[in-house]
Amino acid sequence: MSSRAPLAPTDDVATQADRPLARVRRQRLTRLARTAAQYRIDLLVGLFFAALAGALTHRLWADPTGLVLALNPEDQVLYEWFLAVDARALLGDFGLSTDRLNAPVGVNLMANTSVIALGVLCAPVTLLFGAPVTFALLVTVNLAGTATAWYLLFSRTLRARRAAATLGGALCGFAPGMVSQSNSHLHMTAQWLLPVIVWLVVRLLRAADPAAGSGPAAGAPDRRRLATSAMGLAAAVAAQVFIGEEVLFLAALTLLVMAVTMIVTDRDLARRALPAFAGAMVLATGTALLVLARPLWFQFAGPLGVADGMFSPHYFSADLRSWWAISPLSLLGDDRSAQLSTGPAEYNTFLGWPLLVVTTGCAVWLGRRPLVLACTAGILVMAALSLGPEVVFDREGSGLPGPYALLGGVPVVDGALPMRFALAVPPLIATLLVLAVDRALRSTGRVRRVTLVAVVVAVVPLLPAPLPTAQRPPVPEFITAGHWRTCVEPGGVLVPVPLATPKEPWPMRWATAADAEFSMPQGFFIGPHGRGGSAAMGVAPRPTSALLADVARSGLRPVVGDEQRRRAAADVAYWGASCVVLAADTAHADSLRLTLEALYGPSTRLTDAWYWRV
């Protein structure tokens, strides 16, 4: 009988057993390190875009309450009022219509670009710091957020190199049209959800393609990913409706053009994926409509809703020559180019001839890839539609009908501004440039150098200049200190003198400063107050408001008799007003005060305003 002990595993055997576990740990740590590095790069890119957006808006940040965007101050007043009204959702005082403007009739918020989702999301900022601060924040965040979202789409979905994706994101977020629309059009610059929508559509397409191999069963669509993508798409579309419907419409039309192009150019993909893709899109559409049914009905057919557009497509058409001009809001821009557009908030087409030439070269170089052909088709269609019903060149009509004429008479669609169709072009151009730069970065030698130099030469002329600002008069202390409560209860009607109009909306700042706690007559909004119930801006003035507007313009005191006093009493009764207020620093304040005293009797002075209880 042997006395030797049983053999124990040697150290070599134990080491060999531990090697697979150690290898798994090293691979996991490597993946985590790679992911962390990727996120750090993404964060740095996002901070770069935030710094660029801050540089463009820094003049407004110097004093958000005392400064205004100089190129479109009227719309800024309107959007600050929208933000103040939207913020009341945090106080449980909000609906799709409001009585805080155009008393006693009110305003349909869905029929106006009231950025409800943005206002509700930023309600704490508005209630703590005021709507002007929220406005400045959104102008900045919209630019940086849009650029960052497109960067993530290019780097994740297209799997482009970081430098190429950063270039594409910058072009999407800071294109001339985006910078121009930043002059108070919050609903047009809040485009950071569009890359999410595009990503969900791509995810849905890949899940529908059996050849993509994403499903649990080989050769079959991934039904789980189809369902989750459809639900996510419905949620993103519903959210975008409450941010900016016009942007969503342009994105949907662009994606439709691209989808048709890809179906034609890639028959195999269409044959494999179209049935499942179409079914998932029906699910997404049905779910979105289920959520949006009441708001959309309220917008078009509800109280004070409007179903037609009020802007002339002939007036808001892009000049063909403007496409190869440089925006006046760019560092290298020429102010003489401004005559090619309707105003500084609509420089949507000013991409410059270098970018157009380089984009054409990139499209040819990239070949007949379905995505390249789809982007090219989208550029051509959306650019053509931007020209409006008649092609205009250098401010002269050519007599040639534009493709937009085909949309004439189509409900809702024909109310879109033709020149804004051009806003869909920069993301498509950015996609082509991202593909070209990514290909060049993977190459060496002359092709790499020529491509990168050409892209830089094309983009440099578009570098934007900071948005100009101007001083605006302070809101009366009578309002900011809360003294307005001495003559009107919260929710009541205060009549500012002169009354707010679409061209002179400045008294709406009083309500904004008071967090929209009181209502006022007239104002700047869209409603069915035109001929035959058509859409119109504002309402016709009442006799008393017209009389006071004349005094404010001329400084001449009118003759006030019994008839004027009778009308003045009838007007305040119609408005349901509690008091009439005149700020001491109003132009021709003495003439206005004496006129009001002739109409309503002696005034009461409190701080920097006179008021009349009516």
Protein Blocks (a to p, Z undefined) as FASTA:
>chain_A
ZZbdcddddfklmmmmmmmmmmmmmmmmmmmmmmmmmmmmmmmmmmmmmmmmmmmmmmmm
mommlpccfklmmlmmmmmmmmmmmmmmmnopacfbdckgoiakbpcfklpcehlmlmmm
mmmmmmmnojklmmmmmmmmmmmmmmmmmmmmmmmmnopafklmmmmmmmmmmgfklmmm
mnopamlmmmmlmmmmmmmmmmmmmmmmmklopafbghiacfklmmmmmmmmmmmmmmmm
mmommlmmmmmmmmmmmmmmmmmmmmmlmmmmmmmmmmmmmmmmmmmmmmmmmmmmmmmm
mghiafbdfbdfklmpccfklmmpccfkbmkbcfklmmmpgbfklcmklnojklmmmmmm
mmmmnopafklmmmmmmmmmmmmmmnojbdceehiaehiacfklmmgopahklmpcfklm
mmmmmmmmmmmmmmmmmmmmmpghjllmmmmmmmmmmmmmmpccdddddddddddfklmn
opmmmmocehiacdddddddfklmmlmmmmmmnoomacceeidddddfbghhiacehjdd
dfklmmmmmmmmnopacdddfklmmmmmmmmmmnopabdcddfkbghklmmmmmmmmmno
paddehjaccddZZ
